[in-house]
């Protein structure tokens, strides 16, 4: 499914960049894309996906560091610990992928 979406996005981008329909068609496509991106359902889905991605990345980071923690140089382990401490307190400074709507 991910590859299909990537292909469709690439196809759309190629069409927009390679179109010879002129500026009017470009503006029409841009307006449609903006309306799609501003749709509350799309925004909520994107925000949910971003939150799930961050949660899975956090779980993966903890799993990997627990399994390979003894085999990693101390400088790397220290940096991972600092990242772990920073994410353990929540994402107070990280509002990437979230919206205020």
Secondary structure as the mmCIF struct_conf table of DSSP 4:
data_model
#
loop_
_struct_conf.conf_type_id
_struct_conf.id
_struct_conf.beg_label_comp_id
_struct_conf.beg_label_asym_id
_struct_conf.beg_label_seq_id
_struct_conf.end_label_comp_id
_struct_conf.end_label_asym_id
_struct_conf.end_label_seq_id
HELX_RH_AL_P HELX_RH_AL_P1 UNK A 2 UNK A 18
BEND BEND1 UNK A 21 UNK A 21
HELX_RH_AL_P HELX_RH_AL_P2 UNK A 23 UNK A 38
HELX_RH_AL_P HELX_RH_AL_P3 UNK A 40 UNK A 68
HELX_RH_3T_P HELX_RH_3T_P1 UNK A 69 UNK A 71
BEND BEND2 UNK A 72 UNK A 72
HELX_RH_AL_P HELX_RH_AL_P4 UNK A 74 UNK A 88
TURN_TY1_P TURN_TY1_P1 UNK A 89 UNK A 89
BEND BEND3 UNK A 91 UNK A 91
TURN_TY1_P TURN_TY1_P2 UNK A 92 UNK A 93
TURN_TY1_P TURN_TY1_P3 UNK A 96 UNK A 97
#
